[in-house]
Amino acid sequence: MKQQILTMLEMQEKMNQRVHPDWRNQGFEWYRAIWVECAELMDHYGWKWWKKQTPDMDQVHLELIDIWHFGLSYLLSSGRVSLDELAAQVENELSEPADADDFRAALECFTEWTLTHRAFKPAWFGHLLQASGLSFDDLFTGYIGKNVLNFFRQDH
């Protein structure tokens, strides 16, 4: 898992440099991108009790992958530790056990924490993975695909 996290951190660094060579000093509000993606995610999951809704889990998983991109960017922007140390920290947090069976509640807790702290916490994100049924390996595969697409979009 650590090697996969390290790979994603390296890929995200390259993507952010493509968007802006001095991206770390731009003051991008990664937390804002995260909570907006959370709102989009909730729409795909469904929240309207007065209407029959079926969660679109494929789209939920895609939104989680988008959130992961912004979360990695937030973590990279802190620049307090080496990529290897950061990967180890993220692995440790994602490995924390979670009791997250209620996806809506887990998403609301994650979003609240993100807004309150204007930050990204991998452990809380791990709760979303568990509650949505998205495995880490599927997150990794989805991230790689979306990163390639993002590079294509930047180039064209």
mmCIF file of the C-alpha atoms, coordinates in Angstrom:
data_MODEL
# 
_entry.id   MODEL 
# 
loop_
_atom_site.group_PDB 
_atom_site.id 
_atom_site.type_symbol 
_atom_site.label_atom_id 
_atom_site.label_alt_id 
_atom_site.label_comp_id 
_atom_site.label_asym_id 
_atom_site.label_entity_id 
_atom_site.label_seq_id 
_atom_site.pdbx_PDB_ins_code 
_atom_site.Cartn_x 
_atom_site.Cartn_y 
_atom_site.Cartn_z 
_atom_site.occupancy 
_atom_site.B_iso_or_equiv 
_atom_site.pdbx_formal_charge 
_atom_site.auth_seq_id 
_atom_site.auth_comp_id 
_atom_site.auth_asym_id 
_atom_site.auth_atom_id 
_atom_site.pdbx_PDB_model_num 
ATOM 1   C CA . MET A 1 1   ? 0.000   0.000  0.000   1.00 0.00 ? 1   MET A CA 1 
ATOM 2   C CA . LYS A 1 2   ? 2.789   2.434  0.848   1.00 0.00 ? 2   LYS A CA 1 
ATOM 3   C CA . GLN A 1 3   ? 4.353   2.078  -2.601  1.00 0.00 ? 3   GLN A CA 1 
ATOM 4   C CA . GLN A 1 4   ? 0.996   2.738  -4.264  1.00 0.00 ? 4   GLN A CA 1 
ATOM 5   C CA . ILE A 1 5   ? 0.492   5.846  -2.113  1.00 0.00 ? 5   ILE A CA 1 
ATOM 6   C CA . LEU A 1 6   ? 3.987   7.042  -2.969  1.00 0.00 ? 6   LEU A CA 1 
ATOM 7   C CA . THR A 1 7   ? 3.261   6.528  -6.672  1.00 0.00 ? 7   THR A CA 1 
ATOM 8   C CA . MET A 1 8   ? 0.054   8.557  -6.398  1.00 0.00 ? 8   MET A CA 1 
ATOM 9   C CA . LEU A 1 9   ? 1.802   11.348 -4.482  1.00 0.00 ? 9   LEU A CA 1 
ATOM 10  C CA . GLU A 1 10  ? 4.474   11.539 -7.185  1.00 0.00 ? 10  GLU A CA 1 
ATOM 11  C CA . MET A 1 11  ? 1.862   11.575 -9.934  1.00 0.00 ? 11  MET A CA 1 
ATOM 12  C CA . GLN A 1 12  ? -0.159  14.266 -8.170  1.00 0.00 ? 12  GLN A CA 1 
ATOM 13  C CA . GLU A 1 13  ? 2.956   16.401 -7.749  1.00 0.00 ? 13  GLU A CA 1 
ATOM 14  C CA . LYS A 1 14  ? 3.570   16.197 -11.498 1.00 0.00 ? 14  LYS A CA 1 
ATOM 15  C CA . MET A 1 15  ? -0.057  17.039 -12.297 1.00 0.00 ? 15  MET A CA 1 
ATOM 16  C CA . ASN A 1 16  ? -0.042  20.046 -9.991  1.00 0.00 ? 16  ASN A CA 1 
ATOM 17  C CA . GLN A 1 17  ? 3.195   21.268 -11.591 1.00 0.00 ? 17  GLN A CA 1 
ATOM 18  C CA . ARG A 1 18  ? 1.527   20.961 -14.985 1.00 0.00 ? 18  ARG A CA 1 
ATOM 19  C CA . VAL A 1 19  ? -1.368  23.134 -13.812 1.00 0.00 ? 19  VAL A CA 1 
ATOM 20  C CA . HIS A 1 20  ? 0.973   25.719 -12.299 1.00 0.00 ? 20  HIS A CA 1 
ATOM 21  C CA . PRO A 1 21  ? 4.772   25.381 -11.972 1.00 0.00 ? 21  PRO A CA 1 
ATOM 22  C CA . ASP A 1 22  ? 4.707   27.210 -8.625  1.00 0.00 ? 22  ASP A CA 1 
ATOM 23  C CA . TRP A 1 23  ? 1.500   25.559 -7.408  1.00 0.00 ? 23  TRP A CA 1 
ATOM 24  C CA . ARG A 1 24  ? 2.646   25.238 -3.784  1.00 0.00 ? 24  ARG A CA 1 
ATOM 25  C CA . ASN A 1 25  ? 2.796   29.016 -3.374  1.00 0.00 ? 25  ASN A CA 1 
ATOM 26  C CA . GLN A 1 26  ? -0.564  29.807 -4.960  1.00 0.00 ? 26  GLN A CA 1 
ATOM 27  C CA . GLY A 1 27  ? -2.676  29.346 -1.844  1.00 0.00 ? 27  GLY A CA 1 
ATOM 28  C CA . PHE A 1 28  ? -5.124  27.010 -3.557  1.00 0.00 ? 28  PHE A CA 1 
ATOM 29  C CA . GLU A 1 29  ? -7.962  26.103 -1.193  1.00 0.00 ? 29  GLU A CA 1 
ATOM 30  C CA . TRP A 1 30  ? -7.896  22.339 -1.581  1.00 0.00 ? 30  TRP A CA 1 
ATOM 31  C CA . TYR A 1 31  ? -10.432 21.948 1.221   1.00 0.00 ? 31  TYR A CA 1 
ATOM 32  C CA . ARG A 1 32  ? -12.977 23.921 -0.824  1.00 0.00 ? 32  ARG A CA 1 
ATOM 33  C CA . ALA A 1 33  ? -12.562 21.632 -3.821  1.00 0.00 ? 33  ALA A CA 1 
ATOM 34  C CA . ILE A 1 34  ? -12.988 18.679 -1.462  1.00 0.00 ? 34  ILE A CA 1 
ATOM 35  C CA . TRP A 1 35  ? -16.251 19.808 0.121   1.00 0.00 ? 35  TRP A CA 1 
ATOM 36  C CA . VAL A 1 36  ? -17.754 20.772 -3.240  1.00 0.00 ? 36  VAL A CA 1 
ATOM 37  C CA . GLU A 1 37  ? -16.931 17.267 -4.484  1.00 0.00 ? 37  GLU A CA 1 
ATOM 38  C CA . CYS A 1 38  ? -18.596 15.937 -1.316  1.00 0.00 ? 38  CYS A CA 1 
ATOM 39  C CA . ALA A 1 39  ? -21.805 17.758 -2.255  1.00 0.00 ? 39  ALA A CA 1 
ATOM 40  C CA . GLU A 1 40  ? -21.669 16.287 -5.753  1.00 0.00 ? 40  GLU A CA 1 
ATOM 41  C CA . LEU A 1 41  ? -21.044 12.872 -4.247  1.00 0.00 ? 41  LEU A CA 1 
ATOM 42  C CA . MET A 1 42  ? -24.099 13.158 -1.986  1.00 0.00 ? 42  MET A CA 1 
ATOM 43  C CA . ASP A 1 43  ? -26.262 13.935 -5.010  1.00 0.00 ? 43  ASP A CA 1 
ATOM 44  C CA . HIS A 1 44  ? -25.075 10.713 -6.658  1.00 0.00 ? 44  HIS A CA 1 
ATOM 45  C CA . TYR A 1 45  ? -25.648 8.735  -3.490  1.00 0.00 ? 45  TYR A CA 1 
ATOM 46  C CA . GLY A 1 46  ? -29.058 10.217 -2.836  1.00 0.00 ? 46  GLY A CA 1 
ATOM 47  C CA . TRP A 1 47  ? -30.374 12.163 0.099   1.00 0.00 ? 47  TRP A CA 1 
ATOM 48  C CA . LYS A 1 48  ? -33.953 13.103 -0.807  1.00 0.00 ? 48  LYS A CA 1 
ATOM 49  C CA . TRP A 1 49  ? -36.163 11.114 1.534   1.00 0.00 ? 49  TRP A CA 1 
ATOM 50  C CA . TRP A 1 50  ? -39.297 12.227 -0.335  1.00 0.00 ? 50  TRP A CA 1 
ATOM 51  C CA . LYS A 1 51  ? -38.144 10.685 -3.604  1.00 0.00 ? 51  LYS A CA 1 
ATOM 52  C CA . LYS A 1 52  ? -37.103 7.168  -4.534  1.00 0.00 ? 52  LYS A CA 1 
ATOM 53  C CA . GLN A 1 53  ? -33.378 7.258  -5.174  1.00 0.00 ? 53  GLN A CA 1 
ATOM 54  C CA . THR A 1 54  ? -30.908 4.506  -5.906  1.00 0.00 ? 54  THR A CA 1 
ATOM 55  C CA . PRO A 1 55  ? -27.253 5.256  -5.204  1.00 0.00 ? 55  PRO A CA 1 
ATOM 56  C CA . ASP A 1 56  ? -25.130 5.425  -8.341  1.00 0.00 ? 56  ASP A CA 1 
ATOM 57  C CA . MET A 1 57  ? -22.115 3.746  -6.757  1.00 0.00 ? 57  MET A CA 1 
ATOM 58  C CA . ASP A 1 58  ? -19.959 3.971  -9.877  1.00 0.00 ? 58  ASP A CA 1 
ATOM 59  C CA . GLN A 1 59  ? -20.364 7.741  -9.822  1.00 0.00 ? 59  GLN A CA 1 
ATOM 60  C CA . VAL A 1 60  ? -19.899 7.834  -6.036  1.00 0.00 ? 60  VAL A CA 1 
ATOM 61  C CA . HIS A 1 61  ? -16.590 6.044  -6.473  1.00 0.00 ? 61  HIS A CA 1 
ATOM 62  C CA . LEU A 1 62  ? -15.520 8.479  -9.202  1.00 0.00 ? 62  LEU A CA 1 
ATOM 63  C CA . GLU A 1 63  ? -16.260 11.400 -6.879  1.00 0.00 ? 63  GLU A CA 1 
ATOM 64  C CA . LEU A 1 64  ? -14.215 9.733  -4.136  1.00 0.00 ? 64  LEU A CA 1 
ATOM 65  C CA . ILE A 1 65  ? -11.321 9.474  -6.572  1.00 0.00 ? 65  ILE A CA 1 
ATOM 66  C CA . ASP A 1 66  ? -11.681 13.192 -7.345  1.00 0.00 ? 66  ASP A CA 1 
ATOM 67  C CA . ILE A 1 67  ? -11.651 13.971 -3.622  1.00 0.00 ? 67  ILE A CA 1 
ATOM 68  C CA . TRP A 1 68  ? -8.506  11.851 -3.284  1.00 0.00 ? 68  TRP A CA 1 
ATOM 69  C CA . HIS A 1 69  ? -6.753  13.999 -5.931  1.00 0.00 ? 69  HIS A CA 1 
ATOM 70  C CA . PHE A 1 70  ? -7.505  17.145 -3.943  1.00 0.00 ? 70  PHE A CA 1 
ATOM 71  C CA . GLY A 1 71  ? -6.614  15.443 -0.671  1.00 0.00 ? 71  GLY A CA 1 
ATOM 72  C CA . LEU A 1 72  ? -3.231  14.370 -1.995  1.00 0.00 ? 72  LEU A CA 1 
ATOM 73  C CA . SER A 1 73  ? -2.659  17.918 -3.219  1.00 0.00 ? 73  SER A CA 1 
ATOM 74  C CA . TYR A 1 74  ? -3.451  19.276 0.229   1.00 0.00 ? 74  TYR A CA 1 
ATOM 75  C CA . LEU A 1 75  ? -1.042  16.822 1.852   1.00 0.00 ? 75  LEU A CA 1 
ATOM 76  C CA . LEU A 1 76  ? 1.693   17.623 -0.652  1.00 0.00 ? 76  LEU A CA 1 
ATOM 77  C CA . SER A 1 77  ? 1.239   21.349 -0.164  1.00 0.00 ? 77  SER A CA 1 
ATOM 78  C CA . SER A 1 78  ? 2.066   21.047 3.520   1.00 0.00 ? 78  SER A CA 1 
ATOM 79  C CA . GLY A 1 79  ? 5.609   20.034 2.498   1.00 0.00 ? 79  GLY A CA 1 
ATOM 80  C CA . ARG A 1 80  ? 6.589   19.222 6.072   1.00 0.00 ? 80  ARG A CA 1 
ATOM 81  C CA . VAL A 1 81  ? 7.990   15.757 5.408   1.00 0.00 ? 81  VAL A CA 1 
ATOM 82  C CA . SER A 1 82  ? 9.531   13.767 2.572   1.00 0.00 ? 82  SER A CA 1 
ATOM 83  C CA . LEU A 1 83  ? 7.262   11.950 0.142   1.00 0.00 ? 83  LEU A CA 1 
ATOM 84  C CA . ASP A 1 84  ? 8.322   8.646  1.660   1.00 0.00 ? 84  ASP A CA 1 
ATOM 85  C CA . GLU A 1 85  ? 7.390   9.818  5.172   1.00 0.00 ? 85  GLU A CA 1 
ATOM 86  C CA . LEU A 1 86  ? 4.127   11.259 3.887   1.00 0.00 ? 86  LEU A CA 1 
ATOM 87  C CA . ALA A 1 87  ? 3.256   7.972  2.172   1.00 0.00 ? 87  ALA A CA 1 
ATOM 88  C CA . ALA A 1 88  ? 3.915   6.122  5.440   1.00 0.00 ? 88  ALA A CA 1 
ATOM 89  C CA . GLN A 1 89  ? 1.694   8.539  7.372   1.00 0.00 ? 89  GLN A CA 1 
ATOM 90  C CA . VAL A 1 90  ? -1.135  8.190  4.864   1.00 0.00 ? 90  VAL A CA 1 
ATOM 91  C CA . GLU A 1 91  ? -0.813  4.399  4.906   1.00 0.00 ? 91  GLU A CA 1 
ATOM 92  C CA . ASN A 1 92  ? -0.982  4.433  8.696   1.00 0.00 ? 92  ASN A CA 1 
ATOM 93  C CA . GLU A 1 93  ? -4.110  6.595  8.733   1.00 0.00 ? 93  GLU A CA 1 
ATOM 94  C CA . LEU A 1 94  ? -5.865  4.595  6.031   1.00 0.00 ? 94  LEU A CA 1 
ATOM 95  C CA . SER A 1 95  ? -5.133  1.434  7.999   1.00 0.00 ? 95  SER A CA 1 
ATOM 96  C CA . GLU A 1 96  ? -6.968  2.684  11.082  1.00 0.00 ? 96  GLU A CA 1 
ATOM 97  C CA . PRO A 1 97  ? -10.080 0.613  11.699  1.00 0.00 ? 97  PRO A CA 1 
ATOM 98  C CA . ALA A 1 98  ? -13.317 2.400  10.955  1.00 0.00 ? 98  ALA A CA 1 
ATOM 99  C CA . ASP A 1 99  ? -16.850 1.785  12.064  1.00 0.00 ? 99  ASP A CA 1 
ATOM 100 C CA . ALA A 1 100 ? -18.448 3.455  9.070   1.00 0.00 ? 100 ALA A CA 1 
ATOM 101 C CA . ASP A 1 101 ? -21.481 1.576  7.860   1.00 0.00 ? 101 ASP A CA 1 
ATOM 102 C CA . ASP A 1 102 ? -23.690 4.620  7.282   1.00 0.00 ? 102 ASP A CA 1 
ATOM 103 C CA . PHE A 1 103 ? -22.274 6.289  4.196   1.00 0.00 ? 103 PHE A CA 1 
ATOM 104 C CA . ARG A 1 104 ? -24.254 9.523  4.496   1.00 0.00 ? 104 ARG A CA 1 
ATOM 105 C CA . ALA A 1 105 ? -23.194 9.987  8.112   1.00 0.00 ? 105 ALA A CA 1 
ATOM 106 C CA . ALA A 1 106 ? -19.559 9.212  7.259   1.00 0.00 ? 106 ALA A CA 1 
ATOM 107 C CA . LEU A 1 107 ? -19.658 11.742 4.416   1.00 0.00 ? 107 LEU A CA 1 
ATOM 108 C CA . GLU A 1 108 ? -21.181 14.401 6.646   1.00 0.00 ? 108 GLU A CA 1 
ATOM 109 C CA . CYS A 1 109 ? -18.502 13.824 9.323   1.00 0.00 ? 109 CYS A CA 1 
ATOM 110 C CA . PHE A 1 110 ? -15.755 13.966 6.705   1.00 0.00 ? 110 PHE A CA 1 
ATOM 111 C CA . THR A 1 111 ? -17.173 17.138 5.164   1.00 0.00 ? 111 THR A CA 1 
ATOM 112 C CA . GLU A 1 112 ? -17.664 18.803 8.535   1.00 0.00 ? 112 GLU A CA 1 
ATOM 113 C CA . TRP A 1 113 ? -14.082 18.010 9.541   1.00 0.00 ? 113 TRP A CA 1 
ATOM 114 C CA . THR A 1 114 ? -12.784 19.275 6.192   1.00 0.00 ? 114 THR A CA 1 
ATOM 115 C CA . LEU A 1 115 ? -14.670 22.558 6.513   1.00 0.00 ? 115 LEU A CA 1 
ATOM 116 C CA . THR A 1 116 ? -13.825 23.078 10.180  1.00 0.00 ? 116 THR A CA 1 
ATOM 117 C CA . HIS A 1 117 ? -10.116 22.415 9.773   1.00 0.00 ? 117 HIS A CA 1 
ATOM 118 C CA . ARG A 1 118 ? -9.746  23.477 6.131   1.00 0.00 ? 118 ARG A CA 1 
ATOM 119 C CA . ALA A 1 119 ? -7.717  20.345 5.688   1.00 0.00 ? 119 ALA A CA 1 
ATOM 120 C CA . PHE A 1 120 ? -7.757  16.725 4.522   1.00 0.00 ? 120 PHE A CA 1 
ATOM 121 C CA . LYS A 1 121 ? -7.545  13.802 6.922   1.00 0.00 ? 121 LYS A CA 1 
ATOM 122 C CA . PRO A 1 122 ? -6.781  10.449 5.300   1.00 0.00 ? 122 PRO A CA 1 
ATOM 123 C CA . ALA A 1 123 ? -8.306  8.494  8.209   1.00 0.00 ? 123 ALA A CA 1 
ATOM 124 C CA . TRP A 1 124 ? -11.688 10.154 7.643   1.00 0.00 ? 124 TRP A CA 1 
ATOM 125 C CA . PHE A 1 125 ? -11.361 9.509  3.921   1.00 0.00 ? 125 PHE A CA 1 
ATOM 126 C CA . GLY A 1 126 ? -10.685 5.858  4.754   1.00 0.00 ? 126 GLY A CA 1 
ATOM 127 C CA . HIS A 1 127 ? -14.061 5.762  6.490   1.00 0.00 ? 127 HIS A CA 1 
ATOM 128 C CA . LEU A 1 128 ? -15.665 6.866  3.228   1.00 0.00 ? 128 LEU A CA 1 
ATOM 129 C CA . LEU A 1 129 ? -13.846 4.151  1.310   1.00 0.00 ? 129 LEU A CA 1 
ATOM 130 C CA . GLN A 1 130 ? -15.079 1.525  3.750   1.00 0.00 ? 130 GLN A CA 1 
ATOM 131 C CA . ALA A 1 131 ? -18.657 2.797  3.852   1.00 0.00 ? 131 ALA A CA 1 
ATOM 132 C CA . SER A 1 132 ? -18.843 2.994  0.044   1.00 0.00 ? 132 SER A CA 1 
ATOM 133 C CA . GLY A 1 133 ? -17.231 -0.392 -0.567  1.00 0.00 ? 133 GLY A CA 1 
ATOM 134 C CA . LEU A 1 134 ? -14.363 1.088  -2.597  1.00 0.00 ? 134 LEU A CA 1 
ATOM 135 C CA . SER A 1 135 ? -11.201 -0.906 -1.932  1.00 0.00 ? 135 SER A CA 1 
ATOM 136 C CA . PHE A 1 136 ? -7.808  0.736  -1.772  1.00 0.00 ? 136 PHE A CA 1 
ATOM 137 C CA . ASP A 1 137 ? -6.735  -1.208 -4.867  1.00 0.00 ? 137 ASP A CA 1 
ATOM 138 C CA . ASP A 1 138 ? -9.760  0.120  -6.753  1.00 0.00 ? 138 ASP A CA 1 
ATOM 139 C CA . LEU A 1 139 ? -8.952  3.639  -5.527  1.00 0.00 ? 139 LEU A CA 1 
ATOM 140 C CA . PHE A 1 140 ? -5.409  3.208  -6.849  1.00 0.00 ? 140 PHE A CA 1 
ATOM 141 C CA . THR A 1 141 ? -6.559  1.921  -10.233 1.00 0.00 ? 141 THR A CA 1 
ATOM 142 C CA . GLY A 1 142 ? -9.173  4.664  -10.540 1.00 0.00 ? 142 GLY A CA 1 
ATOM 143 C CA . TYR A 1 143 ? -6.674  7.316  -9.507  1.00 0.00 ? 143 TYR A CA 1 
ATOM 144 C CA . ILE A 1 144 ? -4.176  6.228  -12.170 1.00 0.00 ? 144 ILE A CA 1 
ATOM 145 C CA . GLY A 1 145 ? -6.848  6.364  -14.873 1.00 0.00 ? 145 GLY A CA 1 
ATOM 146 C CA . LYS A 1 146 ? -8.151  9.759  -13.784 1.00 0.00 ? 146 LYS A CA 1 
ATOM 147 C CA . ASN A 1 147 ? -4.625  11.171 -13.500 1.00 0.00 ? 147 ASN A CA 1 
ATOM 148 C CA . VAL A 1 148 ? -3.878  10.134 -17.085 1.00 0.00 ? 148 VAL A CA 1 
ATOM 149 C CA . LEU A 1 149 ? -7.160  11.768 -18.169 1.00 0.00 ? 149 LEU A CA 1 
ATOM 150 C CA . ASN A 1 150 ? -6.268  14.943 -16.268 1.00 0.00 ? 150 ASN A CA 1 
ATOM 151 C CA . PHE A 1 151 ? -2.900  15.133 -18.046 1.00 0.00 ? 151 PHE A CA 1 
ATOM 152 C CA . PHE A 1 152 ? -4.692  14.720 -21.382 1.00 0.00 ? 152 PHE A CA 1 
ATOM 153 C CA . ARG A 1 153 ? -7.101  17.518 -20.455 1.00 0.00 ? 153 ARG A CA 1 
ATOM 154 C CA . GLN A 1 154 ? -4.234  19.820 -19.494 1.00 0.00 ? 154 GLN A CA 1 
ATOM 155 C CA . ASP A 1 155 ? -2.450  19.091 -22.765 1.00 0.00 ? 155 ASP A CA 1 
ATOM 156 C CA . HIS A 1 156 ? -5.524  19.688 -24.911 1.00 0.00 ? 156 HIS A CA 1 
# 
